Amino acid sequence: MFKFTYCLVLFFTLSLTSFAQKANQYQAAPKAATEDVYFDTVISDPYQWMENPKDPRLSIWMEAQDKFTSKIKNKYLKTIDLKAQLSAMYYGVKNKEVDRFTQKDSSLSGKYEFKFKVQNSNSNPNLLYRLRDRGNFLTLVDTKDYMEDRDDNILIRNYYVNEDYDILAVTLSHRGGDWQELYFFNLKNGQQLHGSLKNLRIGSQVIWDKMNLYYDAYTPPKAGQELLDRAEGQKLYYHKFGDSQDQDVVVLTSSDSSGVNTFRFKELDDKLFFNNIYKHKGKSYNALAVAKKDSIYLNLNNFLIYPKDEEITVNVEDAFGDKVVLYTNWGAPNGRVLLSDLSVPNKPIELVPEYDVRLLEVNRLGKDKIVCIYKNGNRDLALFFDLEGKLLNKIDFPEGKRVKGLYEYNEDATKTNFYVSSFYHPDLEYELSLKDLSFKPSVAVSVPYDPESLETRYVKYKSKDGTEIPMYITCLKDTKLNGKNPTLLYGYGGYGITVAPAFDESKALWLLHGGILAIPNVRGGGAGGSDWGKAGRRINKQNAIDDFIAAGEYLIAQNYTSPQHLGSNGGSHGGLLVSSAALQRPDLFNAVVAEAGPYDMLRFGKYTVGSVTTNIEEFGAVTDLNDFNNLISYSPLHNINAGVKYPNFLVMTGDSDDRVPPLHTYKFLATLQEKANPTSLYLMYVTPGKGHGSALTTNDWFDEVLYKYAFLYHFLKD
């Protein structure tokens, strides 16, 4: 413990070389006289050429940026000690429960066991298998065998076991992208079988039907357009094992060929359940439908039709025979549980009513129980019910913790396991009896530090319009409120997603260095139910940004930190959030790390998944005048003002991201470097072969994290 603490002090001593306040010299990006017209507004877009990944000017500019980024690292950012400490943290945490948790979807009594293993730090995990409890694990899928070139990052996305016929189907993606290919393996001898299925995507489903299977796929992108073309033409196919893909039969076609609306499906109790669009007398409705698995002849029967309203969610959670458990916010912003009888369409009964706390999950527990997990302020609450809606038990979890993995699909199981996570310790595993619903610890976890020295505080502060916003603040218990603490304000704020307590080695190291981690659950997320998400969505997006800004103001007012020591970080939607906040309030932050964010909100809908229903509901459509005026008001690319001293910016992306294409990062950085006050530092870190937050080897992960935190330590620490 003392040795570890000494290393931390040594790191700070070595890393405080300061940047002189002089103008940074950047490689100027070529500009073109490109303009777009939206209604009566002309928008200049001089870096629109960067949207073409094959443009030769782009590789020249990116090479210059890479050299500048490396120069900064070598000259200023001392990472040697940080790397040693991060390695000690990463390898010193013993959390064996991870493998068991990821395999829980497969019955614990299954014929085969599977696990992932990294062979070396420069490769992605391979898939290993064995007959249950027999012999050593053997390599089934070696990712390097599927590389198209030496820079390709192969990621095993999912696998689907067919124990009756000893076959495994495995989806792989190249360069961390959303497009996937399905391969087949003989589990008796470990050999790959002939043939594969192409054009699946990140959300595609694969469901076995005896020796054949159902899967959904899309119209493939044009060659070289993988980072740009929209995902369109979703169809459900029936594949007869041994046939080539061009022989597959289309059994269902999305009613929207543009890709804006897609159908979703899943298998429960040997039936197929669909979220679909139902049209009647010229009107469209949402519908839940069920079909028997019957080869190529799918007869969809709607058992619940409800309004086509973007604010209404109805999801099939599980099935007990003909009784289907549904989650919905329909008429219940905090969520409730319905039970639908397939033999009596459109007459669901309320199984669990709405409470005054938000319903997060509805999960099956064995043969005849469900568990509902709620967010009650700073606590998770689990309520256990039978299928008549009778409350059987409850567990009130500690403050600042999160429960996960609390489910059991195996009807014959008498016990199951679940996990409790935190911002400052790994998952703790517990065993739950399905007979009396008692629980006890089942696996000890060791860490190379004292978790009792840390704590998570839960506060509420007022945003610009007076709305109270909840925020987690995690720090050492003896942290002094002197305004000098390096503080990282992390945010997401979109799609109704709540940022919940979860362990991350790099963030834990930040805390042990005396840093503070603050995470506000701003509007647009899910902290306060569906109305909370709506209040930060589309035309209300500025509320999410205001909430994030107000979080920074609160931390400064309460003397946790000061603008000099305050940084922000967010990825994907969070990248948009932290960038917009920093551009609107450049005086509030000293450093910003924005990862894989959409920054050109006027052209976001033009590429890949930007125009799907989920994103239109979140941001709006640029073809709508009200949406256009709203988008341009906060779009980071369009709100960079000449001569302004913005915070020091590090923008990070993967060059193979086909969900939020890297063109957003390129255009944003080029504009920052051109217009903003050059005494601040504007850097870009691009990971080759990386998609939207995936396909990272251990080396890639370490390199990214080291650069990111060295940047933050440098600017935020005295």
DAKA-V544620 format. One record per residue. N is the residue number from 0. RES is the residue in one small letter. PHI is phi in radians with two decimals (none if undefined). Layout:
N&RES&PHI + N&RES&PHI
//
This chain:
0&m&none + 1&f&-1.19 + 2&k&-1.10 + 3&f&-1.08 + 4&t&-1.08 + 5&y&-1.09 + 6&c&-1.08 + 7&l&-1.11 + 8&v&-1.10 + 9&l&-1.06 + 10&f&-1.05 + 11&f&-1.09 + 12&t&-1.08 + 13&l&-1.44 + 14&s&-1.83 + 15&l&-1.76 + 16&t&-1.08 + 17&s&-1.81 + 18&f&-1.37 + 19&a&-1.20 + 20&q&-1.39 + 21&k&-2.25 + 22&a&-1.21 + 23&n&-1.43 + 24&q&-1.77 + 25&y&-1.95 + 26&q&-1.27 + 27&a&-1.18 + 28&a&-1.49 + 29&p&-1.01 + 30&k&-2.03 + 31&a&-2.23 + 32&a&-1.47 + 33&t&-1.78 + 34&e&-2.36 + 35&d&-2.08 + 36&v&-2.00 + 37&y&-2.08 + 38&f&1.00 + 39&d&-1.87 + 40&t&-1.91 + 41&v&-1.72 + 42&i&-1.98 + 43&s&-1.34 + 44&d&-2.41 + 45&p&-1.16 + 46&y&-1.90 + 47&q&-1.09 + 48&w&-1.06 + 49&m&-1.19 + 50&e&-1.28 + 51&n&-1.67 + 52&p&-1.13 + 53&k&-1.65 + 54&d&-1.12 + 55&p&-1.09 + 56&r&-1.15 + 57&l&-1.19 + 58&s&-1.14 + 59&i&-1.14 + 60&w&-1.13 + 61&m&-1.17 + 62&e&-1.09 + 63&a&-1.15 + 64&q&-1.14 + 65&d&-1.11 + 66&k&-1.13 + 67&f&-1.14 + 68&t&-1.07 + 69&s&-1.16 + 70&k&-1.08 + 71&i&-1.08 + 72&k&-1.07 + 73&n&-1.23 + 74&k&-1.57 + 75&y&-2.10 + 76&l&-1.63 + 77&k&-1.42 + 78&t&-1.97 + 79&i&-1.07 + 80&d&-1.21 + 81&l&-1.08 + 82&k&-1.10 + 83&a&-1.10 + 84&q&-1.20 + 85&l&-1.14 + 86&s&-1.09 + 87&a&-1.09 + 88&m&-1.22 + 89&y&-1.15 + 90&y&-1.60 + 91&g&-1.49 + 92&v&-1.47 + 93&k&-1.79 + 94&n&-2.32 + 95&k&-1.11 + 96&e&-1.18 + 97&v&-1.05 + 98&d&-1.03 + 99&r&-1.15 + 100&f&-1.14 + 101&t&-1.20 + 102&q&-1.64 + 103&k&-1.18 + 104&d&-1.07 + 105&s&-1.42 + 106&s&-0.97 + 107&l&-1.15 + 108&s&-1.78 + 109&g&-1.12 + 110&k&-1.24 + 111&y&-2.08 + 112&e&-2.02 + 113&f&-2.30 + 114&k&-2.72 + 115&f&-1.75 + 116&k&-2.51 + 117&v&-1.55 + 118&q&-1.34 + 119&n&-2.68 + 120&s&-1.25 + 121&n&-1.94 + 122&s&-2.38 + 123&n&-1.53 + 124&p&-1.06 + 125&n&-1.62 + 126&l&-1.79 + 127&l&-2.00 + 128&y&-2.67 + 129&r&-2.85 + 130&l&-1.13 + 131&r&-0.94 + 132&d&1.05 + 133&r&-2.23 + 134&g&1.22 + 135&n&-1.52 + 136&f&-1.25 + 137&l&-1.99 + 138&t&-1.28 + 139&l&-1.75 + 140&v&-2.13 + 141&d&-1.74 + 142&t&-1.06 + 143&k&-1.16 + 144&d&-1.23 + 145&y&-1.97 + 146&m&-1.22 + 147&e&-1.44 + 148&d&-2.73 + 149&r&-1.17 + 150&d&-1.64 + 151&d&-1.27 + 152&n&-1.87 + 153&i&-1.62 + 154&l&-2.13 + 155&i&-1.40 + 156&r&-1.44 + 157&n&-2.88 + 158&y&-2.52 + 159&y&-2.35 + 160&v&-1.60 + 161&n&-2.07 + 162&e&-1.24 + 163&d&-1.12 + 164&y&-2.04 + 165&d&0.97 + 166&i&-2.21 + 167&l&-2.15 + 168&a&-1.82 + 169&v&-2.27 + 170&t&-1.71 + 171&l&-2.14 + 172&s&-2.19 + 173&h&-1.71 + 174&r&0.97 + 175&g&1.22 + 176&g&-1.33 + 177&d&-1.46 + 178&w&-1.32 + 179&q&-2.36 + 180&e&-2.24 + 181&l&-1.83 + 182&y&-2.07 + 183&f&-2.12 + 184&f&-2.37 + 185&n&-1.51 + 186&l&-1.35 + 187&k&-1.30 + 188&n&-2.15 + 189&g&1.32 + 190&q&-1.66 + 191&q&-1.27 + 192&l&-1.59 + 193&h&-1.21 + 194&g&1.62 + 195&s&-2.65 + 196&l&-2.07 + 197&k&-1.84 + 198&n&1.24 + 199&l&-1.39 + 200&r&-2.26 + 201&i&-0.98 + 202&g&-1.71 + 203&s&-1.15 + 204&q&-1.95 + 205&v&-2.27 + 206&i&-2.31 + 207&w&-1.28 + 208&d&-2.31 + 209&k&1.01 + 210&m&-1.68 + 211&n&-1.91 + 212&l&-2.73 + 213&y&-1.77 + 214&y&-2.73 + 215&d&-1.95 + 216&a&-2.47 + 217&y&-2.28 + 218&t&-1.10 + 219&p&-1.20 + 220&p&-1.25 + 221&k&-1.19 + 222&a&-1.00 + 223&g&1.48 + 224&q&-1.93 + 225&e&-1.05 + 226&l&-1.55 + 227&l&-2.18 + 228&d&-1.13 + 229&r&-1.23 + 230&a&-1.47 + 231&e&-2.23 + 232&g&1.24 + 233&q&-1.10 + 234&k&-2.45 + 235&l&-1.70 + 236&y&-1.98 + 237&y&-1.99 + 238&h&-1.94 + 239&k&-1.55 + 240&f&-1.00 + 241&g&1.76 + 242&d&-1.36 + 243&s&-1.38 + 244&q&-1.11 + 245&d&-1.24 + 246&q&-1.64 + 247&d&-1.13 + 248&v&-1.75 + 249&v&-1.37 + 250&v&-1.89 + 251&l&-2.76 + 252&t&-2.12 + 253&s&-1.02 + 254&s&-1.21 + 255&d&-2.14 + 256&s&-1.25 + 257&s&-1.30 + 258&g&1.58 + 259&v&-1.14 + 260&n&-1.99 + 261&t&-2.21 + 262&f&-1.65 + 263&r&-2.14 + 264&f&-2.61 + 265&k&-2.72 + 266&e&-1.89 + 267&l&-2.50 + 268&d&0.92 + 269&d&1.12 + 270&k&-2.17 + 271&l&-1.82 + 272&f&-1.99 + 273&f&-2.19 + 274&n&-1.72 + 275&n&-2.45 + 276&i&-1.81 + 277&y&-2.02 + 278&k&-1.94 + 279&h&-2.57 + 280&k&0.91 + 281&g&1.42 + 282&k&-1.94 + 283&s&-1.85 + 284&y&-2.29 + 285&n&-1.45 + 286&a&-2.55 + 287&l&-1.81 + 288&a&-2.27 + 289&v&-2.28 + 290&a&-2.53 + 291&k&-1.35 + 292&k&-1.29 + 293&d&-2.47 + 294&s&0.86 + 295&i&-1.51 + 296&y&-1.82 + 297&l&-1.75 + 298&n&-1.91 + 299&l&-1.39 + 300&n&-1.98 + 301&n&-1.23 + 302&f&-1.98 + 303&l&-2.69 + 304&i&-1.95 + 305&y&-2.52 + 306&p&-1.02 + 307&k&-1.45 + 308&d&-2.27 + 309&e&-1.09 + 310&e&-1.55 + 311&i&-1.76 + 312&t&-2.09 + 313&v&-2.36 + 314&n&-2.14 + 315&v&-1.36 + 316&e&-1.71 + 317&d&-2.90 + 318&a&-2.34 + 319&f&-2.06 + 320&g&1.16 + 321&d&-1.56 + 322&k&-1.68 + 323&v&-1.97 + 324&v&-1.55 + 325&l&-2.12 + 326&y&-1.73 + 327&t&-2.68 + 328&n&-1.90 + 329&w&-1.14 + 330&g&1.27 + 331&a&-2.69 + 332&p&-0.96 + 333&n&-1.48 + 334&g&1.71 + 335&r&-2.58 + 336&v&-2.10 + 337&l&-1.96 + 338&l&-2.18 + 339&s&-1.95 + 340&d&-1.64 + 341&l&-1.08 + 342&s&-1.46 + 343&v&-2.25 + 344&p&-1.07 + 345&n&1.08 + 346&k&-2.34 + 347&p&-1.23 + 348&i&-1.93 + 349&e&-1.43 + 350&l&-1.55 + 351&v&-2.30 + 352&p&-1.27 + 353&e&-1.26 + 354&y&-1.93 + 355&d&-1.51 + 356&v&-2.20 + 357&r&-1.37 + 358&l&-1.44 + 359&l&-1.63 + 360&e&-2.50 + 361&v&-2.24 + 362&n&-2.24 + 363&r&-1.33 + 364&l&-2.28 + 365&g&1.23 + 366&k&-1.35 + 367&d&-2.61 + 368&k&-2.38 + 369&i&-2.30 + 370&v&-2.23 + 371&c&-1.91 + 372&i&-1.90 + 373&y&-2.05 + 374&k&-1.80 + 375&n&-1.97 + 376&g&1.14 + 377&n&-1.68 + 378&r&-2.15 + 379&d&-1.61 + 380&l&-2.20 + 381&a&-1.91 + 382&l&-1.99 + 383&f&-1.85 + 384&f&-2.30 + 385&d&-1.55 + 386&l&-1.42 + 387&e&-1.76 + 388&g&1.53 + 389&k&-1.41 + 390&l&-1.29 + 391&l&-1.76 + 392&n&-2.97 + 393&k&-2.56 + 394&i&-2.23 + 395&d&-1.78 + 396&f&-1.43 + 397&p&-1.09 + 398&e&-1.11 + 399&g&1.26 + 400&k&-2.02 + 401&r&-2.35 + 402&v&-1.69 + 403&k&-2.59 + 404&g&1.26 + 405&l&-1.58 + 406&y&-2.80 + 407&e&-2.74 + 408&y&-1.54 + 409&n&-1.33 + 410&e&-1.13 + 411&d&-1.59 + 412&a&-1.17 + 413&t&-1.87 + 414&k&-2.67 + 415&t&-2.59 + 416&n&-2.14 + 417&f&-2.58 + 418&y&-2.37 + 419&v&-2.11 + 420&s&-2.00 + 421&s&-2.65 + 422&f&-1.23 + 423&y&-2.17 + 424&h&-2.55 + 425&p&-1.19 + 426&d&-1.05 + 427&l&-1.79 + 428&e&-1.67 + 429&y&-2.26 + 430&e&-1.90 + 431&l&-1.98 + 432&s&-1.38 + 433&l&-1.47 + 434&k&-1.50 + 435&d&-1.98 + 436&l&1.08 + 437&s&-1.49 + 438&f&-2.50 + 439&k&-2.70 + 440&p&-1.09 + 441&s&-2.19 + 442&v&-2.43 + 443&a&-1.48 + 444&v&-2.09 + 445&s&-1.95 + 446&v&-2.37 + 447&p&-1.47 + 448&y&-2.83 + 449&d&-1.71 + 450&p&-1.07 + 451&e&-1.21 + 452&s&-1.43 + 453&l&-2.02 + 454&e&-2.68 + 455&t&-1.99 + 456&r&-1.73 + 457&y&-2.14 + 458&v&-2.21 + 459&k&-2.26 + 460&y&-2.35 + 461&k&-1.71 + 462&s&-1.50 + 463&k&-0.98 + 464&d&-1.65 + 465&g&1.63 + 466&t&-1.18 + 467&e&-1.41 + 468&i&-2.02 + 469&p&-1.44 + 470&m&-2.58 + 471&y&-1.52 + 472&i&-2.23 + 473&t&-1.96 + 474&c&-2.87 + 475&l&-1.13 + 476&k&-1.08 + 477&d&-1.67 + 478&t&-1.05 + 479&k&-1.55 + 480&l&-1.52 + 481&n&-2.05 + 482&g&1.35 + 483&k&-2.01 + 484&n&-1.39 + 485&p&-1.09 + 486&t&-2.23 + 487&l&-1.90 + 488&l&-1.69 + 489&y&-1.86 + 490&g&-2.55 + 491&y&-2.23 + 492&g&1.30 + 493&g&-2.61 + 494&y&1.02 + 495&g&1.23 + 496&i&-1.60 + 497&t&-1.68 + 498&v&-1.44 + 499&a&-1.88 + 500&p&-0.95 + 501&a&-2.68 + 502&f&-1.52 + 503&d&-2.48 + 504&e&-1.01 + 505&s&-1.19 + 506&k&-1.23 + 507&a&-1.11 + 508&l&-1.15 + 509&w&-0.99 + 510&l&-1.16 + 511&l&-1.21 + 512&h&-1.37 + 513&g&1.61 + 514&g&-1.36 + 515&i&-1.98 + 516&l&-1.98 + 517&a&-2.04 + 518&i&-2.27 + 519&p&-1.45 + 520&n&-1.67 + 521&v&-1.25 + 522&r&-1.09 + 523&g&1.82 + 524&g&-1.48 + 525&g&-2.03 + 526&a&-1.05 + 527&g&-2.00 + 528&g&1.52 + 529&s&-1.14 + 530&d&-1.16 + 531&w&-1.14 + 532&g&-1.13 + 533&k&-1.08 + 534&a&-1.23 + 535&g&-2.17 + 536&r&-1.94 + 537&r&0.92 + 538&i&-1.18 + 539&n&-1.75 + 540&k&-1.03 + 541&q&-1.09 + 542&n&-1.04 + 543&a&-1.09 + 544&i&-1.17 + 545&d&-1.06 + 546&d&-1.09 + 547&f&-1.20 + 548&i&-1.06 + 549&a&-1.10 + 550&a&-1.10 + 551&g&-1.09 + 552&e&-1.10 + 553&y&-1.11 + 554&l&-1.07 + 555&i&-1.29 + 556&a&-1.11 + 557&q&-1.53 + 558&n&1.22 + 559&y&-1.15 + 560&t&-2.74 + 561&s&-2.52 + 562&p&-0.95 + 563&q&-1.09 + 564&h&-1.90 + 565&l&-1.79 + 566&g&-2.16 + 567&s&-2.37 + 568&n&-2.66 + 569&g&-2.93 + 570&g&-2.18 + 571&s&1.08 + 572&h&-1.02 + 573&g&-1.11 + 574&g&-1.12 + 575&l&-1.09 + 576&l&-1.06 + 577&v&-1.24 + 578&s&-1.20 + 579&s&-1.07 + 580&a&-1.09 + 581&a&-1.20 + 582&l&-1.24 + 583&q&-1.36 + 584&r&-2.31 + 585&p&-1.12 + 586&d&-1.35 + 587&l&-1.58 + 588&f&-2.18 + 589&n&-1.90 + 590&a&-2.58 + 591&v&-2.32 + 592&v&-2.04 + 593&a&-1.94 + 594&e&-2.06 + 595&a&0.90 + 596&g&-1.59 + 597&p&-1.50 + 598&y&-1.95 + 599&d&-1.77 + 600&m&-1.32 + 601&l&-1.37 + 602&r&-2.03 + 603&f&-1.02 + 604&g&-1.31 + 605&k&-1.38 + 606&y&-2.12 + 607&t&0.69 + 608&v&-1.72 + 609&g&-1.08 + 610&s&-1.82 + 611&v&-1.23 + 612&t&-0.93 + 613&t&-0.99 + 614&n&-1.35 + 615&i&-1.14 + 616&e&-1.13 + 617&e&-1.37 + 618&f&-2.05 + 619&g&1.68 + 620&a&-2.06 + 621&v&-1.17 + 622&t&-1.40 + 623&d&-1.71 + 624&l&-1.06 + 625&n&-1.09 + 626&d&-1.13 + 627&f&-1.04 + 628&n&-1.07 + 629&n&-1.26 + 630&l&-1.06 + 631&i&-1.24 + 632&s&-1.26 + 633&y&-2.22 + 634&s&-0.94 + 635&p&-0.94 + 636&l&-1.03 + 637&h&-1.73 + 638&n&-2.23 + 639&i&-1.66 + 640&n&-1.76 + 641&a&-1.10 + 642&g&1.43 + 643&v&-1.34 + 644&k&-1.49 + 645&y&-1.47 + 646&p&-1.03 + 647&n&-1.12 + 648&f&-2.03 + 649&l&-2.09 + 650&v&-1.84 + 651&m&-2.18 + 652&t&-2.75 + 653&g&-1.90 + 654&d&-1.31 + 655&s&-2.04 + 656&d&-1.22 + 657&d&-1.87 + 658&r&-1.83 + 659&v&-2.07 + 660&p&-0.96 + 661&p&-1.11 + 662&l&-0.96 + 663&h&-1.07 + 664&t&-1.16 + 665&y&-1.06 + 666&k&-1.15 + 667&f&-1.13 + 668&l&-1.14 + 669&a&-1.02 + 670&t&-1.24 + 671&l&-1.03 + 672&q&-1.14 + 673&e&-1.31 + 674&k&-1.73 + 675&a&-1.29 + 676&n&-1.02 + 677&p&-1.32 + 678&t&-1.33 + 679&s&-1.54 + 680&l&-1.76 + 681&y&-2.20 + 682&l&-2.10 + 683&m&-2.27 + 684&y&-2.10 + 685&v&-1.97 + 686&t&-1.70 + 687&p&-1.09 + 688&g&1.27 + 689&k&-1.79 + 690&g&-1.65 + 691&h&-1.46 + 692&g&1.36 + 693&s&-2.48 + 694&a&1.07 + 695&l&-1.80 + 696&t&-1.29 + 697&t&-1.04 + 698&n&-1.11 + 699&d&-1.04 + 700&w&-1.09 + 701&f&-1.05 + 702&d&-1.07 + 703&e&-1.07 + 704&v&-1.11 + 705&l&-1.07 + 706&y&-1.14 + 707&k&-1.05 + 708&y&-1.37 + 709&a&-1.10 + 710&f&-1.06 + 711&l&-1.18 + 712&y&-1.02 + 713&h&-1.06 + 714&f&-1.54 + 715&l&-1.85 + 716&k&-1.65 + 717&d&-1.02
//
